[in-house]
Amino acid sequence: MSSSTLVFIITLFCFICTTTQEANSQIFPPNFKFGVATASYQIEGGCNEDGKGENIWDRFTHTSPNKIFDHSTGDVACDSYHKYETDIALLKELGVDFYRFSISWSRILPTGYVDDGINHRGVEYYNNILNLLHQNNIEAMITLYHWDLPQHLHESMGGWLNETIVDIFAKYADLAFHFFGDRVKYWITFNEPNNFCQNGYETAIDAPGLANNLGVDVYTCAHNVIKSHAAVYHMYDKTYRKLQKGKISLILYTKWAQSSTNTHKDFKAAERSLQFQFGWFANPIIKGNYPRIMIERIRERSIKEGFQKSRLPKFTKKEIRYIKGTFDFIGVNHYTTHMVKWIDDIPIGKPSAFKDISVEEYFKDSWKGSGSFWLKVVPCGIRNIAKWIKNTYNNPNIIITENGYSDGEIILHDFDRKNYHKNYLKYLLKAIYNDHVNITGYTAWSLLDNFEWREGYSERFGLYAVNFTDSSRPRIPKDSAEYYKIILKTRHLIS
Ligand code: PNW
């Protein structure tokens, strides 16, 4: 045997060994980061304290209690407006690398407009949080918009349906970068616009609860959100990045769509479902424009419905160039999987975004449920969606910005949540080591049980339980908090 053949055999042997070792690795990569997430309206309370302005969720819960399962509001929620020091002590106890939370826009700008004046007590609240995080060596990931639009903006100019929001949002973001950016490592412009455009302006189940112009407003909302995102990305790039050295992107709600059979038709249907859900925003910011399938289908249906032009707005060539590439990573909120089946196109009639997709989605009976009807436990879904994003979008850096499990009541020995995180993390490691997906962070939703939007306090996602009937809102660790703590300490997935 020649020496070069021997070297080849040894190299091959080493390669196989390291690959199998990697494939079975339970150890997280050295720079992998762990965090937990919350959102302002869901935890803060203090709904009209210290000069905070009203937002659309304040208004929605106050005026449409029937739209909230237990008729509750976020007026007090976890009272994190007063208990942020306790919360940060919990973060320290968990040993997280970063904390993802959101700014309540109307807490720092009561009307939403910078020109109407800044509420300095609101600014002070977020400064206090950031300083305390910094002292505790915890990085900050801030969401600028987690669904709580200042009510005044909604009323005075129509919120996300009016293009002038692009400038208004950019001014708010500018202020946030200016006041807070020196201590912020990751900025998120929008949390799940694919969710809030749909549920705020089409299904009407979330604030502002409108369904005035089906199949139209939902796309207008998205269009203005994408432009706002791009404007803010460029502003950060131009004015702040060099000094503040942060990263910026947006977060999408991302379920995995599993083709119901191996037939070409069902694969096409599953792909379409992903494109209408994830590609709707990811395609513009990564590739510059909406997915071709959305452009074609919506145009075709719109014309048949009697519209002069597509209900899906169009980006100009200049806008496409401006929007393309406005991400430093992709934020993925992943919870569950749907089975997707081909159906014939829903006949033309009244327009709707749902009909534009025309697929059948269902859950498998064998999938374990949770406290939320929409959340079934399918751990391999996180690997599948990660792989799909890698292949579809040229291997972007991904951060899992939410993943979590709900109970319908306080369960301190929450075996199911612990198992959920364990198994999802197991498949996340497979995505990293076997599929070489560039995933660099994981965020558990949520630090605390909190106001779960239309489900009120009836669904609990927290690693810490909160007793909402006790005015001091005590936080009690669940077993899952203990489990997460050990993973974070050992950087190792243990049983
Ligand atoms: C996300 N669904 O929302 C949000 O970012 C969080 O604010 C929320 O608390 C968390 O997930 C848990 O729900 C979702 O019905 C809300 O499919 C609803 C759905 C998905 C995500």
Residues whose N, C-alpha, C, O or C-beta is under 5 A from the ligand:
A	BS01	PNW	A39 W374
